[in-house]
Amino acid sequence: MTFFIILLVVVVVIFAVKNIRLNLISRPTFKMFKKVLPPLSQTEREAMEAGDVWWDGELFSGNPDWQKLHRFPKPELSDKENAFMDNQVETLLAMLDDYQIVQKDKDLPKDVWDYLKSEGFFALIIPEKFGGREFSAIANSTIVSKIATKSLTAAVTVMVPNSLGPGELLLHYGTTEQQNRWLPTLATGEDVPCFALTGPEAGSDAGSIPDSGVVCMGEHNGEEVLGLRLNWSKRYITLAPVATVLGLAFKMYDPDGLLGGEKELGITCALIPTDHPGVETGERHYPLNMAFMNGTTYGEDVFIPLDWIIGGQQGAGRGWRMLVECLSAGRGISLPALSTATGHLAAKMTSAYAMVRQQFGVSIGQFEGVQEALARIGGLTYALESCRLMTAGAIDLKLSPSVVTAIAKYHMTEMGRTVMNDAMDIHSGKGIQVGPNNYLAHGYMGIPVSITVEGANILTRNLMIFGQGATRCHPFVLKEMEAAAMEDDDAALEQFDGLLMDHIMFAACNASMALVHGLTRSCFAKAPVSGETAVYYKQLTRMSRGLAICTDVAMLMLGGELKRKEMISARLGDVLSHLYLASTVLKRFEDEGRQQADLPFVKYAIETSLYEIGQAFDGFFKNFSNPVVNFVLKRIVFPLGNHYHKPSDAIAQSICKHMTQPGVFRNRLTHLCYVDENAGTGVMESAFLAMHDMQTQFKDLKQWQRKGKVPATFDIEGAINYALENDLLKQTDADAMHHANKLRKQAIAVDNFQPGEL
């Protein structure tokens, strides 16, 4: 006992007496920290510093403030945004024939192009003073989602001018002259923008782009002016074949010192009219059979004046930071909108098909194998819409949460892929026959495009989410890195000492509370609500503690090597991601008034996230380099074992029951799905509603056939007629059943083509 008292006194003295602490703890740790500090390239540093820390910071803290989550405003459309949805968007959707667009014309019709321009679809983010719509991020997202349920080609055409491109860059960084020159014509559609970043040798690694701009004197409008001699080769540029103004990213050099500063200024962005001498556009790519405009642009020795740099001469070398800060639109609005559209369309049409399609005399939705996939569609669709709302809502708070939007981009596109695969599996043969009535085929073809663009998913998961999150969102790491970079060692050590003490207390608290929560199954953790969702808040808090302590240990043990241990960092990124996804589900559930019908979907989504968190932690523990540390960490986070599991069959079956019942809930779950009365979606929904209305009569008919009252050899139509003739059915019921069966046969039919037609 005496020994432990003495030991405790020694520890207290070491930490309490500053000079002793500095020499025994802080100084050696500071030297080690500087040694293991991961080297950051200029582009990495700018990416790290760009954007805002938001709810992701709470999740990294180990003790999220759930009341803060509830206080975030509920994302809602304004009256003028709702009016646009009810009028312009509905009109546009009625104009679109996606089979004709994709399979035949390979382009939008001229009247659609003209309508998009005249009605401000390309000007959703441009302020009204420049002639734009000045809509919110949630409106932008909702418009793109709705359009995507009818035509991905049209949705992509609308989303690109309203995400990363000249419009957004001008709004944030353009000079007054540049804004006045370009924004009015972009708003009216007189100018169509594109932005060229990716090239043959540089995709995800934008810092290695070979495209160059050299400062020199040249002729412009008959005058000798200071400008740039540009050379570039870009590919995969959406809208490039039809663009009238090209946003271009390149590396800027000043070898002769004409600007009087550095000779290598870094990545720079400029706006160039595509009719400018030397600019080459017009060639098209053909991205997986999609008809949206995508292609190349080239330029050789193209001279432009310096004032074409976005932000003018002061924008020289600031291009990468501009791009990183503006990527939130693409990652947080556009691509999540497309993925959510996949969920809404798949949920509405697949639930209908599961009832309409029959095998062995019953609807396929009664088979548990189909129910498993249908429940996954429903649960993930609820999660997709939840994440779409909260992430776009963050952007409407005038934030640029780079980690959150990276999470949304990666996980929502992957969820969209899962949902579409399940929808295709349930539709089976109907899903794979391309034709005017196939509402899944083009979405299925387009999924890999979303997976690839705005940072390929492999890169986003393995490098970006945790790579940025661990430093940006951690309460102390970025500040410690800044202290280590200070030139004055004494001042740096002084600052580092205070941060280190706070960091040690932070880690000790998280480790102890993670263990307590693990031993008590989070019984004593706080929840901001009562009821069935309270347990989820507690479990997410517990996992937040686990993430915090595992992050600290991983960074301490691996240092700069962690950046190269992509599988390890990706698993910690998965924990953070699913903490965020589950948060969005809880937020939506509260915002929408804790609807009882939503509970199975809430449970499915959150239990899926908790299961994925458990799997990610298991992978982390099994593959972390130090077995002793592995053992200790696992016993802290899961002292009684990992008991997270996939949602139960009962939850899945409850979801299927809700999805296959017409009414308010199904409409809310799939409210963005456009049902075209003259196309396959309209036929399927009509058949679903008609069959549902007569389901009791069809069940009776099956019973009569089993009991011999109606010959079992009759097909459905024959059985209906026989039952009518033998007074088993009323005429009105028989007529309604014939009508429903006609719609059913029409709904399950696939498109046929005459010889030579294809």
C-alpha positions in Angstrom: 0.0 0.0 0.0 2.8 2.4 0.9 4.5 1.7 -2.5 1.4 2.7 -4.4 1.0 5.9 -2.3 4.6 6.8 -3.0 4.1 6.0 -6.7 1.0 8.2 -6.9 2.9 11.1 -5.2 5.8 10.8 -7.7 3.4 10.8 -10.7 1.5 13.8 -9.3 4.8 15.7 -8.7 6.1 14.9 -12.2 2.9 16.2 -13.8 2.2 19.1 -11.4 5.7 20.7 -11.3 6.2 22.4 -14.7 10.0 22.2 -14.9 10.0 18.5 -14.0 7.2 17.8 -16.5 8.9 19.7 -19.3 12.1 17.8 -18.9 10.7 14.3 -18.2 7.6 14.3 -20.2 6.9 17.2 -22.6 10.4 17.7 -24.1 11.1 14.0 -25.0 7.5 13.7 -26.3 7.9 16.8 -28.3 11.1 15.5 -30.0 9.4 12.2 -30.7 6.3 13.9 -32.0 8.4 16.0 -34.5 10.2 12.8 -35.6 7.1 10.7 -36.2 5.0 13.7 -37.6 3.8 12.6 -41.0 5.3 14.7 -43.8 2.7 16.8 -45.6 3.0 17.9 -49.2 1.8 21.4 -50.0 -1.4 20.1 -51.5 -2.0 17.8 -48.5 -1.5 20.8 -46.2 -3.9 23.0 -48.1 -6.5 20.1 -48.2 -6.0 19.7 -44.4 -6.5 23.3 -43.7 -9.5 23.8 -46.1 -13.1 23.3 -45.0 -14.8 23.3 -41.6 -15.0 20.9 -38.7 -18.7 20.3 -37.9 -20.5 17.3 -36.4 -17.5 15.1 -37.3 -15.6 17.0 -34.6 -18.2 15.9 -32.0 -17.9 12.3 -33.1 -14.2 12.4 -32.7 -14.5 13.9 -29.3 -15.6 10.7 -27.6 -18.6 12.4 -26.0 -20.9 13.8 -28.7 -23.3 16.5 -27.7 -26.6 15.0 -29.0 -28.5 18.1 -28.0 -26.3 20.0 -30.4 -27.3 17.6 -33.1 -31.0 18.2 -32.4 -30.5 21.9 -32.5 -29.2 21.9 -36.1 -32.0 23.5 -38.2 -34.3 21.0 -40.1 -33.5 21.3 -43.8 -36.6 22.5 -45.6 -37.5 24.0 -49.0 -38.7 27.6 -49.1 -42.0 28.5 -50.8 -40.3 29.6 -54.0 -38.2 26.4 -54.0 -41.4 24.3 -53.6 -43.0 26.2 -56.4 -40.1 25.4 -58.6 -40.4 21.7 -57.8 -44.1 21.7 -58.5 -43.9 23.6 -61.7 -40.5 23.8 -63.6 -39.2 20.4 -62.3 -42.5 18.6 -63.1 -42.7 20.2 -66.5 -39.1 19.1 -67.3 -39.7 15.5 -66.1 -42.8 15.3 -68.4 -40.5 16.3 -71.3 -37.9 13.6 -70.8 -37.9 10.3 -72.7 -34.8 8.7 -71.2 -34.8 5.7 -73.6 -34.8 8.0 -76.6 -32.2 10.2 -75.0 -29.7 7.5 -74.1 -30.2 4.7 -76.6 -31.0 6.7 -79.7 -30.2 10.4 -79.6 -27.2 10.2 -77.2 -28.1 13.7 -76.1 -30.9 15.8 -74.6 -33.4 17.2 -77.1 -33.0 20.8 -78.1 -36.2 21.8 -76.4 -35.0 20.3 -73.2 -31.6 22.2 -73.4 -33.6 25.4 -74.1 -35.9 24.8 -71.2 -33.1 24.1 -68.8 -31.4 27.4 -69.8 -34.5 29.6 -69.9 -35.9 28.4 -66.6 -32.7 28.7 -64.6 -31.8 25.1 -64.0 -28.1 26.0 -64.6 -28.4 29.0 -62.2 -29.6 27.3 -59.0 -26.7 28.7 -56.9 -26.3 32.0 -58.7 -27.6 35.0 -56.7 -30.8 36.7 -57.9 -28.9 40.0 -58.5 -27.1 38.2 -61.3 -30.3 36.6 -62.7 -30.0 33.3 -60.9 -32.3 31.3 -58.7 -30.2 31.6 -55.5 -31.6 28.4 -54.1 -30.4 26.6 -51.0 -28.2 23.5 -51.0 -31.1 21.3 -49.9 -33.2 22.7 -52.9 -30.3 22.0 -55.2 -30.0 18.5 -53.9 -33.8 17.8 -54.0 -34.1 19.1 -57.6 -31.2 16.9 -58.8 -32.6 13.8 -56.9 -36.1 14.2 -58.4 -34.7 14.6 -62.0 -32.4 11.6 -61.5 -35.3 9.3 -60.8 -36.4 9.9 -64.4 -33.1 10.6 -66.2 -29.6 10.5 -65.0 -28.4 12.2 -68.1 -30.7 15.2 -67.4 -29.7 15.2 -63.7 -26.0 15.2 -64.4 -26.5 18.0 -66.9 -28.2 20.1 -64.3 -26.0 19.3 -61.4 -22.6 20.1 -62.9 -23.1 23.8 -63.5 -24.4 24.0 -59.9 -21.5 22.2 -58.2 -17.7 22.4 -58.7 -17.2 24.7 -61.6 -17.0 28.3 -62.8 -20.2 29.4 -61.1 -19.2 28.3 -57.6 -15.6 29.4 -58.0 -16.7 32.8 -59.2 -19.1 33.3 -56.3 -16.4 32.5 -53.7 -13.2 33.8 -55.3 -14.0 35.8 -58.5 -13.2 39.5 -58.8 -16.2 41.9 -59.1 -15.4 42.3 -62.8 -15.3 38.5 -63.3 -18.6 38.1 -61.5 -20.3 40.8 -63.5 -18.9 39.4 -66.7 -19.8 35.8 -66.3 -22.5 35.2 -63.7 -25.4 36.9 -65.7 -24.7 34.9 -68.9 -24.2 31.7 -66.9 -27.6 32.4 -65.2 -29.4 32.7 -68.5 -27.7 29.7 -70.1 -26.1 31.9 -72.7 -22.9 30.5 -71.4 -22.5 26.8 -70.5 -19.6 26.1 -68.1 -17.3 23.1 -67.5 -14.3 22.7 -65.3 -11.2 20.8 -66.3 -9.0 19.3 -63.6 -8.5 15.6 -64.5 -5.9 14.6 -67.1 -4.3 11.4 -68.4 -1.5 11.5 -65.8 -3.3 13.1 -62.9 -6.7 12.0 -61.5 -6.9 11.6 -57.7 -3.4 13.1 -57.4 -4.3 16.5 -58.6 -1.0 17.9 -57.2 0.9 16.1 -60.0 -1.0 17.7 -62.9 1.5 18.4 -65.8 -0.6 21.1 -67.3 1.2 24.4 -67.1 0.9 28.1 -67.4 4.1 30.2 -67.8 4.1 33.9 -67.1 5.1 35.9 -70.2 4.3 38.8 -72.4 1.9 38.3 -75.2 -0.7 39.8 -77.5 -4.3 40.1 -76.4 -6.9 42.3 -78.2 -4.1 43.9 -80.2 -2.1 44.9 -77.2 1.0 43.6 -75.6 0.1 42.5 -72.0 1.4 40.3 -69.2 -0.3 36.9 -69.2 0.2 33.1 -69.3 1.2 30.7 -72.0 -0.9 27.6 -71.3 -0.5 24.0 -72.3 -3.0 21.4 -71.2 -4.6 18.0 -71.9 -7.7 17.1 -69.9 -10.2 14.2 -70.1 -13.4 13.1 -68.4 -14.7 16.7 -68.4 -18.5 16.9 -68.1 -20.1 19.4 -70.4 -16.8 20.1 -72.2 -18.2 19.2 -75.6 -20.9 21.9 -75.4 -19.2 24.4 -73.0 -18.7 28.0 -73.9 -16.5 28.8 -70.9 -13.8 26.6 -69.6 -12.6 26.5 -66.0 -9.0 25.3 -66.2 -6.6 24.1 -63.4 -2.9 24.2 -64.1 0.4 24.7 -62.5 1.7 28.3 -62.7 5.3 29.2 -63.2 7.2 32.5 -63.4 10.7 31.5 -64.5 11.7 35.1 -65.5 10.4 36.7 -62.2 7.9 38.9 -64.1 5.7 39.0 -61.1 8.6 39.6 -58.8 7.9 36.7 -56.5 8.2 32.9 -56.5 9.1 31.0 -59.7 6.7 28.1 -58.9 3.4 29.6 -57.8 1.4 26.3 -57.6 -2.0 25.2 -58.9 -4.0 28.0 -60.4 -7.5 28.3 -61.9 -8.5 30.4 -64.8 -11.7 31.0 -66.9 -11.3 30.8 -70.7 -13.9 31.2 -73.4 -13.9 28.0 -75.5 -13.8 30.1 -78.7 -10.5 31.6 -77.7 -7.8 30.8 -80.2 -6.1 27.5 -79.4 -8.8 26.1 -77.1 -9.8 22.6 -78.3 -13.2 21.1 -77.2 -15.9 19.0 -78.8 -14.6 15.5 -78.6 -16.9 13.2 -76.5 -16.4 10.3 -74.2 -19.1 7.7 -73.8 -19.3 6.9 -70.1 -21.0 3.6 -69.7 -23.7 4.3 -72.3 -24.8 7.5 -70.5 -25.7 10.4 -72.8 -24.6 13.4 -70.7 -21.9 15.5 -72.4 -18.5 14.4 -71.3 -15.2 14.7 -73.2 -11.8 16.2 -73.6 -10.2 19.6 -73.9 -6.7 20.5 -75.1 -4.6 23.6 -75.6 -1.1 24.2 -76.9 0.7 27.5 -76.4 -2.6 29.3 -75.6 -2.0 32.9 -74.4 -4.4 34.4 -71.9 -4.2 37.7 -69.9 -3.5 37.4 -66.2 -6.9 38.9 -65.3 -8.5 35.6 -66.5 -7.1 33.9 -63.4 -10.0 33.4 -61.0 -9.5 36.1 -58.4 -7.2 38.0 -60.7 -3.5 38.1 -60.1 -4.1 37.5 -56.4 -5.6 34.2 -57.2 -2.3 32.9 -58.7 -1.2 29.7 -56.8 -4.5 29.5 -54.8 -6.3 27.1 -57.1 -5.9 23.9 -55.1 -7.3 25.5 -52.0 -10.2 26.9 -54.0 -10.9 23.5 -55.4 -10.7 21.7 -52.1 -13.0 24.2 -50.4 -15.5 24.0 -53.2 -15.5 20.2 -53.5 -18.2 20.1 -50.8 -20.8 20.9 -53.4 -19.9 17.9 -55.5 -19.3 15.5 -52.6 -22.0 16.9 -50.3 -24.9 17.7 -52.8 -24.6 16.3 -56.3 -23.4 12.7 -55.9 -25.5 12.1 -52.7 -28.5 13.4 -54.6 -28.0 10.8 -57.4 -27.5 8.0 -54.8 -30.6 9.0 -52.9 -32.6 9.1 -56.2 -31.5 5.5 -56.7 -33.0 4.6 -53.3 -36.3 6.4 -53.9 -36.8 4.8 -57.4 -35.6 1.3 -56.3 -37.8 1.3 -53.2 -41.0 2.4 -54.9 -40.7 0.3 -58.0 -39.2 -2.8 -56.3 -41.8 -2.9 -53.6 -44.5 -2.7 -56.3 -42.9 -5.4 -58.4 -42.5 -7.7 -55.4 -46.3 -7.6 -55.0 -47.2 -7.7 -58.7 -44.8 -10.5 -59.8 -46.0 -13.9 -58.9 -44.2 -17.3 -58.7 -45.7 -20.6 -57.5 -49.1 -18.9 -57.3 -48.0 -16.2 -54.8 -46.4 -12.7 -54.9 -42.6 -13.0 -54.8 -42.7 -10.5 -51.9 -43.9 -13.3 -49.6 -40.6 -15.2 -50.1 -38.1 -14.5 -47.3 -35.2 -14.3 -49.7 -36.9 -11.5 -51.6 -37.9 -9.9 -48.3 -34.2 -9.8 -47.1 -33.2 -7.8 -50.2 -36.3 -5.6 -50.2 -35.7 -4.7 -46.5 -32.1 -3.8 -47.3 -33.5 -1.5 -50.1 -35.9 0.1 -47.6 -33.5 0.5 -44.7 -30.7 1.9 -46.9 -33.1 4.3 -48.7 -34.1 5.7 -45.3 -30.5 6.1 -44.4 -29.7 7.7 -47.8 -32.4 10.3 -47.5 -31.3 11.0 -43.9 -27.7 11.6 -44.9 -28.7 13.7 -47.9 -30.8 16.0 -45.7 -28.3 16.5 -43.0 -25.2 16.9 -45.2 -26.9 19.4 -47.5 -28.2 21.1 -44.4 -24.6 21.6 -43.2 -23.8 23.4 -46.5 -26.8 25.7 -46.0 -25.2 26.6 -42.6 -22.5 28.2 -44.8 -20.1 25.4 -43.8 -17.7 23.4 -45.9 -17.3 20.2 -43.9 -14.8 18.4 -46.0 -14.7 15.2 -43.9 -18.5 14.9 -43.7 -18.9 15.4 -47.4 -16.2 12.8 -48.1 -18.1 10.4 -45.9 -21.4 11.2 -47.8 -19.7 10.8 -51.2 -18.2 7.4 -50.4 -20.8 5.7 -48.4 -23.9 7.0 -50.2 -22.6 6.0 -53.6 -21.8 2.6 -52.2 -25.2 2.3 -50.6 -26.7 3.3 -53.9 -24.8 0.5 -55.6 -26.1 -2.0 -53.0 -29.7 -0.8 -53.4 -29.5 -1.0 -57.2 -28.0 -4.5 -57.1 -30.8 -5.7 -54.8 -33.4 -4.0 -57.1 -31.9 -5.7 -60.1 -31.9 -9.1 -58.3 -35.5 -8.9 -57.4 -36.6 -7.7 -60.8 -34.4 -10.4 -62.4 -35.2 -10.8 -66.1 -37.3 -7.6 -66.2 -34.3 -5.6 -64.9 -31.9 -6.7 -67.6 -34.0 -6.2 -70.7 -33.3 -2.6 -71.9 -36.2 -0.8 -73.4 -38.5 2.2 -72.9 -40.3 0.5 -69.9 -37.1 -0.4 -68.0 -36.7 2.1 -65.3 -33.6 0.5 -63.7 -31.2 -0.2 -66.5 -29.8 3.3 -67.1 -29.4 3.8 -63.3 -27.6 0.5 -63.1 -25.2 1.6 -65.9 -24.6 4.9 -64.2 -23.7 3.7 -60.7 -20.0 3.2 -61.5 -19.8 6.8 -62.7 -20.8 8.1 -59.3 -18.3 5.7 -57.7 -15.5 7.0 -59.8 -15.9 10.8 -59.9 -15.2 13.6 -57.4 -12.4 11.4 -55.8 -12.6 7.7 -56.6 -14.2 5.7 -53.8 -11.1 3.6 -53.0 -9.1 6.9 -52.6 -11.9 8.5 -50.6 -12.2 5.7 -48.1 -8.6 4.8 -47.7 -6.9 8.2 -47.7 -9.4 11.0 -47.3 -12.0 10.2 -44.6 -9.7 9.2 -41.7 -6.6 11.0 -43.2 -8.3 14.4 -42.9 -10.6 13.4 -40.0 -7.8 12.3 -37.6 -6.1 15.6 -37.8 -8.9 18.1 -38.6 -11.5 16.7 -36.2 -9.2 15.7 -33.3 -9.3 18.3 -30.6 -5.5 18.5 -30.2 -3.6 16.9 -33.1 -3.7 19.7 -35.5 -2.8 22.2 -32.8 0.1 20.0 -31.8 1.3 19.8 -35.4 1.1 23.6 -35.7 3.2 23.9 -32.5 5.8 21.4 -33.9 6.1 23.6 -37.0 6.9 26.7 -35.0 10.5 28.1 -35.6 11.0 29.2 -32.0 11.6 25.9 -30.1 11.1 27.4 -26.7 7.7 28.9 -27.6 6.8 25.7 -29.4 7.6 23.6 -26.4 5.7 25.9 -24.1 2.6 25.6 -26.3 3.1 21.9 -26.9 3.3 21.3 -23.1 -0.2 22.6 -22.4 -1.6 20.7 -25.4 0.0 17.5 -24.4 -1.4 17.7 -20.8 -4.9 18.3 -22.2 -4.3 15.5 -24.7 -3.3 13.0 -22.0 -6.3 13.8 -19.9 -8.5 13.5 -23.1 -7.1 10.0 -23.9 -7.3 8.8 -20.3 -10.9 9.9 -20.0 -11.9 8.2 -23.2 -10.1 5.0 -22.4 -11.7 4.8 -18.9 -15.2 5.7 -20.1 -14.9 3.3 -23.1 -14.1 0.5 -20.6 -16.9 1.5 -18.3 -19.4 1.7 -21.2 -18.2 -1.7 -22.4 -18.6 -3.4 -19.1 -22.1 -1.9 -18.5 -23.3 -2.1 -22.1 -23.6 1.7 -22.0 -26.4 1.5 -19.4 -25.2 4.7 -17.7 -24.4 6.7 -20.8 -26.7 9.7 -21.4 -29.3 9.9 -24.1 -31.2 13.1 -25.1 -34.5 11.2 -25.6 -36.4 8.4 -24.1 -38.1 5.5 -25.9 -36.8 2.9 -28.3 -34.0 5.1 -29.9 -32.4 6.0 -26.5 -30.2 2.9 -26.6 -28.8 3.9 -29.9 -27.5 7.3 -28.6 -25.8 5.4 -25.8 -24.2 2.8 -28.1 -23.0 5.5 -30.5 -21.4 7.5 -27.6 -19.7 4.3 -26.5 -18.3 3.8 -30.0 -17.2 7.4 -30.2 -15.1 6.8 -27.1 -13.6 3.7 -28.7 -12.8 5.6 -31.9 -11.1 8.4 -29.9 -8.8 6.1 -27.9 -8.0 3.9 -30.9 -7.1 6.9 -33.0 -4.8 8.3 -30.3 -3.0 4.9 -30.0 -2.7 4.4 -33.7 -1.3 7.9 -34.3 1.1 7.5 -31.3 2.3 4.0 -32.4 2.5 4.6 -36.2 3.0 8.3 -36.6 3.6 9.2 -40.3 3.5 5.5 -41.2 -0.3 5.6 -40.5 -0.7 7.5 -43.8 0.6 4.5 -45.6 -1.3 1.9 -43.6 -4.4 2.5 -45.7 -6.2 -0.6 -44.6 -5.8 0.3 -40.9 -6.8 4.0 -41.4 -9.7 3.0 -43.6 -11.2 0.9 -40.9 -11.0 3.7 -38.4 -12.6 5.9 -41.1 -15.4 3.4 -41.4 -16.1 3.8 -37.7 -16.3 7.5 -38.0 -18.4 7.2 -41.2 -21.0 5.0 -39.6 -21.1 7.1 -36.5 -22.1 10.0 -38.8 -24.5 7.9 -40.9 -26.3 6.7 -37.7 -26.4 10.3 -36.5 -28.2 11.5 -39.6 -30.8 8.8 -39.1 -31.5 9.9 -35.5 -31.6 13.5 -36.6 -34.1 12.8 -39.3 -36.3 10.7 -37.0 -36.5 13.6 -34.5 -37.0 16.3 -37.2 -39.9 14.4 -38.7 -41.7 14.0 -35.3 -40.7 10.5 -34.3 -43.1 8.8 -36.7 -43.9 5.3 -35.3 -44.0 3.8 -38.8 -40.4 4.9 -39.3 -39.0 2.9 -36.4 -38.3 -0.3 -38.3 -36.3 1.7 -40.8 -34.5 3.6 -38.1 -33.6 0.4 -36.3 -32.5 -1.3 -39.5 -30.2 1.7 -40.5 -28.6 2.2 -37.1 -28.2 -1.5 -36.3 -26.5 -1.9 -39.7 -24.2 1.0 -38.9 -23.4 -0.5 -35.4 -22.7 -3.8 -37.0 -20.3 -2.2 -39.5 -18.6 -0.3 -36.7 -18.0 -3.6 -34.9 -16.6 -5.2 -38.0 -14.3 -2.3 -38.6 -13.0 -2.4 -35.1 -12.5 -6.2 -35.4 -10.4 -5.7 -38.5 -8.4 -2.9 -36.8 -7.6 -5.1 -33.7 -6.7 -8.1 -35.8 -4.3 -6.2 -38.1 -2.7 -3.6 -35.9 1.0 -4.2 -35.7 1.5 -4.6 -31.9 -0.2 -7.7 -30.4 0.0 -6.4 -26.9 -1.6 -3.1 -27.8 -4.2 -5.0 -29.8 -5.1 -7.1 -26.8 -5.4 -4.0 -24.5 -7.4 -1.9 -27.0 -9.8 -4.7 -27.7 -10.4 -5.3 -23.9 -11.1 -1.5 -23.5 -13.5 -1.2 -26.4 -15.2 -4.6 -26.2 -14.4 -6.0 -22.7 -17.4 -8.4 -23.0 -17.0 -9.1 -26.7 -18.5 -7.5 -29.8 -22.2 -8.1 -29.7 -23.3 -5.9 -32.6 -25.2 -7.9 -35.2 -27.1 -7.3 -38.4 -30.8 -6.3 -38.1 -33.1 -9.1 -37.2 -35.4 -10.9 -39.6 -38.4 -9.5 -37.7 -37.2 -5.9 -38.4 -36.7 -6.8 -42.1 -40.2 -8.3 -42.4 -41.7 -5.3 -40.7 -40.0 -3.1 -43.3 -41.3 -5.2 -46.1 -44.8 -5.0 -44.7 -44.6 -1.2 -44.6 -43.2 -1.0 -48.1 -45.8 -3.1 -49.8 -48.7 -1.2 -48.3 -49.9 1.9 -50.3 -50.3 5.0 -48.2 -48.7 7.9 -46.5 -45.6 6.1 -45.2 -44.6 4.5 -48.5 -45.2 7.8 -50.2 -42.9 9.6 -47.7 -40.2 7.0 -48.1 -40.2 7.4 -51.9 -41.4 10.9 -52.3 -38.7 11.9 -54.7 -39.5 9.1 -57.2 -41.2 10.5 -60.3 -44.0 8.3 -61.5 -44.6 8.8 -65.2 -48.1 7.7 -66.2 -47.0 7.1 -69.7 -43.9 5.0 -68.9 -42.8 1.9 -67.0 -43.0 3.6 -63.6 -46.6 4.5 -64.1 -47.6 1.1 -65.3 -45.9 -0.6 -62.4 -47.4 1.7 -59.8 -50.9 1.4 -61.3 -50.6 -2.4 -61.3 -49.5 -2.3 -57.7 -52.4 -0.2 -56.5 -54.9 -2.2 -58.5 -53.6 -5.5 -57.2 -53.6 -4.2 -53.7 -57.2 -3.1 -53.9 -58.3 -6.5 -55.0 -55.9 -8.6 -52.9 -58.7 -10.1 -50.8 -60.6 -11.2 -53.9 -57.4 -12.8 -55.4 -56.8 -14.6 -52.2 -60.3 -16.0 -52.2 -59.8 -17.1 -55.8 -56.7 -19.1 -54.8 -58.6 -20.7 -52.0 -61.5 -21.7 -54.3 -59.0 -23.3 -56.6 -57.3 -25.2 -53.8 -60.7 -26.4 -52.5 -61.9 -27.4 -56.0 -64.6 -24.8 -56.3 -62.7 -23.4 -59.3 -60.7 -25.7 -61.5 -57.0 -25.4 -60.7 -56.2 -25.8 -64.4 -57.6 -22.3 -65.2 -55.3 -19.4 -65.6 -56.2 -16.2 -63.7 -58.6 -14.8 -66.3 -60.3 -18.2 -66.7 -60.6 -18.6 -63.0 -62.2 -15.1 -62.6 -64.7 -15.9 -65.3 -65.6 -19.3 -63.8 -66.1 -17.8 -60.4 -68.3 -15.1 -61.8 -70.4 -17.6 -63.7 -70.9 -19.7 -60.6 -71.9 -16.7 -58.4 -68.7 -16.7 -56.4 -67.8 -13.2 -57.6 -69.9 -10.1 -58.2 -69.6 -8.5 -61.6 -68.0 -5.3 -60.2 -65.3 -7.4 -58.4 -64.7 -9.5 -61.5 -64.3 -6.5 -63.7 -61.9 -4.9 -61.2 -59.9 -8.2 -61.0 -59.7 -8.4 -64.8 -58.4 -4.8 -64.9 -55.9 -5.4 -62.2 -54.6 -8.6 -63.9 -54.3 -6.8 -67.2 -52.2 -4.1 -65.5 -50.2 -6.8 -63.7 -49.3 -8.6 -67.0 -48.4 -5.2 -68.6 -46.2 -4.4 -65.6 -44.2 -7.6 -65.7 -43.8 -7.5 -69.4 -40.5 -6.5 -71.0 -39.8 -4.6 -74.2 -39.6 -6.6 -77.5 -38.0 -5.3 -80.7 -38.7 -6.4 -84.2 -36.0 -8.0 -86.4 -33.6 -5.4 -87.6 -35.0 -2.7 -85.3 -32.0 -2.7 -83.1 
